Amino acid sequence: MRVRSFVAVGLALLVSVLLVAAAGASPYKVKRLQAISGPSPFAAGCPGALFDDTNITGHELETVITVNPANPRNIIAAWKQDVGPDSTRSDLVASSLDGGTTWTRTTIPGLTVCTGGTADAGSDPWVSAGGDGTVYFGGLAADLSTAPPTTAVVASHSGDGGRTWSSVATVAPPLQGNETDAITGSPTLDGHAYMVWANFSTEEFPRTNTLEFSRTTDSGTTWSPPVLIDQPGPFAWDQAPRLLVLPNGTLLTLFARTDLEAGFGAHYAARSLDEGRTWLPPVQLGPHLPLTEFVHPEFGHLPQPHFPSAAVAPDGTAYLAFENNSSETSGGIGLAKSRDGGLTWSSSVLPGVSAYAFEPAIAVNKRGAVGVIWYDLRNDRPGDGALTADVWFAHSHNRGRSWRQTHVAGPTDLQTAPLPGHNYVGEYQGLAGLRRGFAAAFTLAAPQAKDGPTDIFFARIRPGNGHEKDDRR
């Protein structure tokens, strides 16, 4: 999707006010930063999978992370493993039972040829833990024998904190255009989880593009028939849905839409009051966003997947973070917030970010602090032969009225990652709330990556006030 976020009126004044207000906030620091992807388990390849010879061993992208509410020391991440220009050998999962100190990697049985299935490729991994401790995986399983390929929406579940997984269950049958899935475990209903995905084409118009939903009530063994959330016009598509469960049980799906006929993009929120059986018409978040693509003067394509990130606070406040760039050298991170269950929204920008920025992930911890991670190019220097990005974190203790930033990782040279068309680092990264701090997962290239052109890294980010063990309770 090629959309641009809004530029707030009076941004300079707003930034100065919010940064002054944030001066008294407790600083956060990175407690632990480590690579968790390691050497590829598929170094010998996956004979029988189409395009396997084009996959790049040790090339990891697109990670997500969750914390088990039944055991906060249990952290689970997932990512795409051995990504090539046409395929990915499989999605991979890593789990920690000690708050992120040590990690164990596992595969999803039956996801691809690499893991005992029939699909040529896996993609779009997502993980989420329910309140009963069940951990859910969602993803895509692709048959590459057709053009475009057909993809099935699939799910798996784990009852031991992500150490072992069930064989994949089909949530939606293989279709051309199944994309951008996300899975959410229910925080209150044992055995319940929800999956959302889009079916769209960016090349075939007019077309009936849809946003769909499915539910499990038996811990992922079976899934309900797909239910329509939204269907835009024939020259528009919805993508990247993210589902939140509000404290009152309302399901809130937030997503991005590109409307070619209208000439703008925007973000929307759809609500269900009956656990996904029916959905109310979506409401738009913020203003229309211009359709623009930005190109780096030296390296061409800049990361711009336009995948929003969503989170809900203990008090029911819903948050959305998204890319908000105005040129190839300037921009930032846009934010939206709803305190009435997704009926109305206010919008703002993350202060102190003026460089080109991309792939934000937002989360709220158990104490209501809001955290955001993102990449930006503030340290990129034209003409030095590198496309330099850093990972940053900002937190707010007052529902986004003021923020304070922390450097997390980098600089990393994106142009050493082999696939600019995959946004160098994939389409999204991960952030999850702990009791006091946050758990982050993201992709880095050289010089940090050691087991291929990219590696997946974990960071535990906590208040810098000495309470080192609070996040692990």
C-alpha atoms as one frame of an Amber mdcrd trajectory, in Angstrom:
protein
   0.000   0.000   0.000   1.308   3.433  -0.876  -0.221   5.812   1.654   1.174
   8.708   3.614   0.207   9.718   7.106  -0.906  13.188   8.145   1.391  16.031
   9.214   0.114  17.715  12.348  -0.498  21.455  12.298   1.913  23.260  14.549
   4.187  20.227  14.862   7.247  22.179  15.999   5.373  23.774  18.904   3.798
  20.455  19.866   7.168  18.684  19.884   8.752  21.284  22.156   5.871  21.191
  24.620   5.764  17.399  24.807   9.521  16.957  25.132   9.626  19.447  28.011
   6.767  17.621  29.691   8.621  14.322  29.242  11.779  15.579  30.922  10.568
  14.425  34.319   9.549  10.941  33.178  11.562   7.960  34.393  14.047   6.930
  31.668  14.010   3.460  30.119  17.096   1.527  29.108  17.899  -1.644  27.217
  18.540  -4.349  29.778  19.305  -7.145  27.318  20.045  -7.159  23.588  20.790
 -10.467  21.910  20.349 -12.334  18.640  17.785 -15.129  18.954  17.550 -16.453
  15.391  20.892 -18.295  15.201  22.040 -20.453  12.282  19.328 -21.641   9.925
  17.867 -25.080  10.743  17.323 -25.521   6.981  20.913 -25.054   5.787  20.568
 -28.097   3.527  17.500 -26.600   1.872  14.079 -28.194   1.427  14.100 -30.526
  -1.601  10.732 -30.623  -3.323   9.721 -27.046  -2.516   9.399 -24.795  -5.548
  11.975 -21.980  -5.782  13.923 -23.433  -2.854  17.181 -22.839  -4.697  16.508
 -19.078  -4.614  16.005 -18.907  -0.852  18.796 -17.234   1.106  20.013 -19.323
   4.031  20.233 -17.265   7.212  18.029 -14.466   5.910  15.394 -13.712   8.562
  12.708 -11.026   8.394   9.411  -9.879   9.826   9.155 -10.739  13.487   6.459
 -10.594  16.138   6.554 -11.192  19.905   4.118 -12.007  22.708   4.282 -12.503
  26.481   2.301 -15.282  28.142  -0.105 -13.693  30.670  -0.236 -16.984  32.589
   3.563 -16.920  32.994   5.194 -13.521  32.354   8.657 -15.128  32.168   7.462
 -16.988  29.064   8.150 -14.912  25.932   7.504 -16.176  22.384   8.703 -14.720
  19.075   8.272 -15.767  15.451   9.781 -14.743  12.126  10.268 -15.717   8.467
  13.273 -18.005   8.003  15.492 -18.253   4.887  13.716 -15.658   2.800  14.349
 -15.433  -0.928  12.955 -13.227  -3.673  10.160 -15.689  -4.466   9.735 -17.860
  -1.373  10.471 -18.492   2.315  11.441 -21.909   3.628   9.274 -21.622   6.726
   8.257 -19.493   9.649  10.219 -20.206  12.823   9.281 -19.786  16.499  11.529
 -19.152  19.497  10.448 -19.314  23.125  11.999 -18.316  26.425  10.962 -19.524
  29.881  13.314 -17.240  31.813  12.318 -13.742  30.755  14.428 -13.702  27.599
  17.777 -14.892  28.945  17.791 -18.141  26.961  15.780 -19.186  23.914  14.744
 -22.434  22.223  13.814 -22.476  18.532  11.080 -24.725  17.132   9.249 -25.273
  13.863   5.525 -25.469  13.148   4.682 -29.055  12.059   3.173 -29.247   8.602
   3.539 -25.566   7.745   5.792 -26.096   4.706   7.762 -28.833   2.962  10.599
 -28.001   5.351   8.499 -29.033   8.349   6.643 -32.037   6.931   3.874 -30.268
   5.011   3.142 -29.728   1.328   3.271 -25.918   1.019   6.238 -24.446  -0.831
   6.544 -21.437   1.478   5.396 -19.935   4.761   4.826 -16.278   5.452   3.253
 -13.595   7.662   3.946 -15.243  11.060   2.003 -14.056  14.095   1.933 -15.254
  17.722  -0.326 -14.413  20.649  -0.893 -15.947  24.085  -4.336 -16.308  25.657
  -5.153 -15.712  29.287  -5.227 -19.470  29.958  -1.608 -19.814  28.796  -2.340
 -21.299  25.368   0.013 -19.816  22.764  -1.320 -19.422  19.237   0.528 -19.183
  15.918  -1.012 -17.853  12.722   0.511 -17.695   9.258   0.207 -18.375   5.549
   1.072 -21.563   3.664   1.695 -20.906  -0.035   1.474 -23.079  -3.141   3.827
 -21.443  -5.638   2.810 -23.513  -8.660   0.349 -20.840  -9.788   0.857 -17.158
 -10.563  -0.142 -15.489  -8.386   0.239 -18.233  -5.777  -2.591 -19.554  -3.668
  -2.207 -19.208   0.083  -4.034 -20.911   2.915  -4.514 -19.174   6.251  -3.337
 -21.619   8.910  -2.974 -21.794  12.689  -1.218 -23.864  15.328  -1.246 -23.880
  19.116   1.080 -24.739  21.983   0.236 -25.773  25.534   3.792 -25.663  26.857
   4.825 -22.075  26.277   5.894 -22.469  22.654   8.216 -25.454  23.085   6.053
 -27.811  21.004   3.267 -27.102  18.518   0.301 -28.878  16.983   0.162 -29.615
  13.281  -1.338 -26.698  11.407  -5.100 -26.380  11.099  -6.609 -24.668   8.059
  -8.487 -21.501   8.959  -9.205 -20.429   5.367  -8.626 -22.600   2.271  -6.003
 -21.722  -0.340  -7.002 -18.711  -2.412  -5.193 -16.181  -4.522  -4.937 -13.012
  -2.471  -5.033 -14.323   1.118  -2.615 -12.023   2.937  -1.602 -10.181   6.127
  -3.044 -12.434   8.810  -2.917 -11.790  12.561  -4.000 -13.959  15.500  -5.115
 -12.911  18.991  -5.652 -15.140  22.026  -8.544 -14.171  24.282  -7.351 -12.723
  27.600 -10.514 -13.859  29.412 -12.173 -16.804  27.622 -10.271 -20.075  27.972
  -9.658 -21.765  24.633 -10.850 -18.807  22.570  -8.722 -17.087  19.934  -9.417
 -14.935  16.902  -7.838 -14.640  13.478  -8.175 -11.860  10.910  -6.765 -11.571
   7.408  -7.266  -9.774   4.115  -7.942 -11.101   0.640  -6.860  -8.601  -2.005
  -4.962  -7.945  -5.206  -3.037  -4.769  -5.953  -2.972  -5.467  -9.698  -6.400
  -6.791 -10.695  -9.209  -4.216 -10.769 -12.112  -4.062 -10.384 -12.009  -6.803
  -7.746 -13.988  -7.837  -4.682 -11.448  -7.464  -1.874 -12.409  -8.552   1.615
 -11.365  -8.464   5.254 -12.287 -11.654   7.115 -12.476 -13.203  10.595 -12.496
 -16.668  12.166 -12.734 -17.882  15.760 -11.743 -20.959  17.729 -13.377 -22.021
  20.987 -11.388 -25.246  21.482  -7.827 -23.886  21.768  -7.195 -23.906  18.034
  -8.271 -27.441  17.148 -11.080 -26.195  14.893 -11.977 -22.804  13.444 -15.292
 -21.260  12.469 -16.166 -20.518   8.832 -14.870 -17.098   7.733 -17.023 -14.074
   8.540 -16.868 -10.834   6.558 -15.560  -7.835   8.508 -15.393  -5.329   5.662
 -15.577  -5.099   1.885 -14.331  -1.862   0.333 -15.156  -0.660  -3.175 -13.923
  -2.441  -6.316 -10.919  -0.119  -6.635  -9.824  -0.332  -3.001  -8.341  -2.901
  -0.655  -8.028  -3.411   3.080  -4.849  -4.874   4.537  -2.896  -5.654   7.706
  -5.801  -6.134  10.157  -4.925  -6.211  13.864  -7.492  -7.492  16.370  -7.782
  -6.234  19.961  -9.960  -7.654  22.733 -11.266  -4.836  24.930 -11.905  -5.391
  28.653 -15.693  -5.523  28.086 -15.318  -8.274  25.463 -15.726  -6.070  22.396
 -13.546  -7.154  19.486 -11.873  -4.278  17.664 -10.184  -4.836  14.294  -7.946
  -2.030  13.067  -6.662  -1.997   9.497  -5.286   0.076   6.638  -7.141   0.809
   3.419  -5.979   2.107   0.049  -8.695   3.582  -2.185  -7.354   4.188  -5.690
 -10.591   5.667  -7.004 -10.835   8.183  -4.162  -7.106   8.828  -4.266  -6.249
   8.375  -0.609  -5.430   5.871   2.087  -6.564   5.780   5.703  -6.879   3.614
   8.799 -10.153   2.177  10.043 -11.634   0.398  13.063 -14.450  -2.178  12.963
 -16.230  -3.410  16.104 -17.970  -6.662  17.010 -20.191  -6.927  20.068 -20.893
 -10.676  19.729 -17.406 -12.214  19.604 -17.016 -11.825  15.876 -20.310 -13.258
  14.633 -21.238  -9.880  13.142 -19.329  -6.637  12.584 -20.439  -3.018  12.651
 -19.425  -0.695   9.774 -15.872   0.580  10.243 -15.044   4.123  11.301 -12.120
   6.066   9.881  -9.187   7.064  12.083  -7.731  10.473  11.350  -7.592  12.293
   8.006  -7.123  11.008   4.475  -3.538  10.055   3.647  -1.982  10.857   0.261
  -0.789   7.980  -1.915   2.940   8.562  -2.330   5.996   6.336  -2.639   9.379
   7.555  -1.425  12.687   6.598  -3.053  16.166   6.953  -1.586  18.443   8.947
  -3.936  21.251   6.348  -3.687  19.550   3.028  -2.961  16.076   3.375  -4.450
  13.297   1.649  -2.531  12.742   2.764   1.060  10.869   0.577   3.559   7.211
   1.581   3.500   4.957  -1.422   4.141   2.242   0.685   5.825   1.317  -2.048
   8.292  -0.229  -0.450  11.389   0.391  -1.758  14.901  -2.292  -1.833  17.602
  -2.496  -2.339  21.363  -5.019  -2.058  24.187  -4.329  -0.787  27.710  -5.674
  -2.325  30.926  -8.173   0.556  31.148  -9.508  -0.220  27.647  -7.773   2.599
  25.779  -6.953   1.435  22.238  -3.850   2.669  20.416  -2.652   2.567  16.818
   0.817   3.418  15.463   1.616   3.920  11.781   4.146   5.427   9.375   3.860
   9.201   8.907   6.488  10.334   6.403   6.447  13.436   4.237   9.550  12.863
   2.058  12.464  10.483   1.629  14.378  12.465   4.262  11.664  13.580   6.682
   8.712  12.105   8.468   7.814  10.343  11.673   5.390   8.013  13.439   1.661
   8.694  13.597  -0.480   7.726  16.596  -4.206   7.341  17.157  -6.087   6.703
  20.394  -9.633   5.784  21.402 -11.026   5.818  24.939 -14.595   4.824  24.053
 -14.190   1.351  22.611 -13.191   2.443  19.111 -16.162   4.723  18.413 -14.127
   7.938  18.206 -10.418   8.574  17.826  -7.904  11.333  18.378  -4.635  11.504
  16.473  -1.153  12.903  16.995   2.471  12.306  16.035   5.286  10.890  18.122
   7.372  13.908  19.189  11.097  14.083  18.541  11.003  12.053  15.323  11.686
  14.074  12.183  13.691  11.688   9.971  12.217   9.090   7.651  10.696   6.459
   9.980   9.095   3.065   9.406   7.620  -0.125  10.877   6.438   1.057  14.304
   5.214  -1.470  16.854   3.143  -0.347  19.845   2.344  -2.081  23.150   1.040
  -1.271  26.628   2.484  -2.854  29.759   0.623  -4.037  32.846   0.934  -0.624
  34.514  -0.540   1.227  31.545   2.698   2.663  30.154   2.615   2.915  26.363
   5.706   1.919  24.378   6.595   2.261  20.698   9.596   0.942  18.764  10.470
   1.943  15.221  13.313   2.346  12.750  14.405   5.724  11.432  17.155   7.161
   9.255  18.217  10.122  11.410  21.835   8.903  11.354  21.959   8.149   7.632
  24.603  10.203   5.830  24.218  10.703   2.052  27.152   9.538  -0.020  28.773
   7.241   2.555  27.709   4.033   0.806  25.459   2.872   3.641  21.716   3.058
   4.298  21.946   3.599   8.044  18.999   2.866  10.316  18.614   2.658  14.085
  15.941   1.124  16.289  14.380   3.530  18.796  11.942   3.217  21.684   9.664
   5.829  23.207   7.420   5.506  26.258   4.593   7.480  27.814   3.184   7.189
  31.322   0.242   9.519  30.658  -1.659   7.968  27.723   0.504   9.639  25.117
   0.490  13.230  26.348   4.303  13.206  26.697   7.049  10.841  25.564  10.681
  10.024  26.218  13.033   8.295  23.775  15.701   5.600  24.182  18.112   4.229
  21.593  17.679   0.449  21.314  19.980  -0.838  18.569  22.072   0.179  15.590
  23.320   1.699  13.506  22.626  -1.096  11.038  23.257  -0.925   7.296  20.031
  -1.831   5.523  21.608  -1.978   2.077  23.530  -5.111   3.164  20.156  -6.887
   3.407  19.616  -8.543   0.026  15.948  -7.796  -0.706  14.926  -4.113  -0.847
  11.551  -5.209  -2.223  10.938  -6.960   1.096  11.575  -3.641   2.858  15.037
  -4.912   3.900  13.652  -6.024   7.292  10.217  -7.379   6.333   6.848  -5.711
   6.870   6.561  -5.515  10.658   8.458  -5.916  13.931   7.263  -6.815  17.448
   6.709  -5.235  20.856   4.913  -6.650  23.910   4.252  -5.266  27.375   5.734
  -6.780  30.509   4.780  -5.930  34.104   6.880  -2.773  34.086   8.900  -2.823
  30.902   8.665  -4.145  27.356   9.915  -7.035  25.215  10.951  -6.160  21.663
  11.874  -8.261  18.630  13.267  -6.777  15.435  15.512  -7.413  12.428  19.073
  -6.120  12.043  21.504  -6.366   9.132  25.289  -5.805   9.155  27.290  -5.319
  11.246  25.070  -6.876  13.924  23.940  -9.927  11.907  26.349 -12.873  12.225
  24.419 -15.899  10.910  23.442 -14.541   7.506  22.595 -11.191   5.959  20.065
 -10.478   8.743  19.343 -11.768  12.252  16.386 -11.433  14.624  17.204  -9.662
  17.884  15.457  -9.527  21.250  15.648  -6.575  23.625  14.206  -6.266  27.128
  13.535  -2.595  27.807  12.808  -1.530  31.375  12.714   1.544  33.570  16.228
   2.577  34.512  15.508   2.756  38.234  17.104  -0.467  39.439  13.999  -2.677
  39.638  15.588  -5.357  37.480  13.379  -8.263  38.565   9.996  -6.561  38.389
   9.412  -7.517  34.737   9.866 -11.195  35.534   7.230 -11.640  38.196
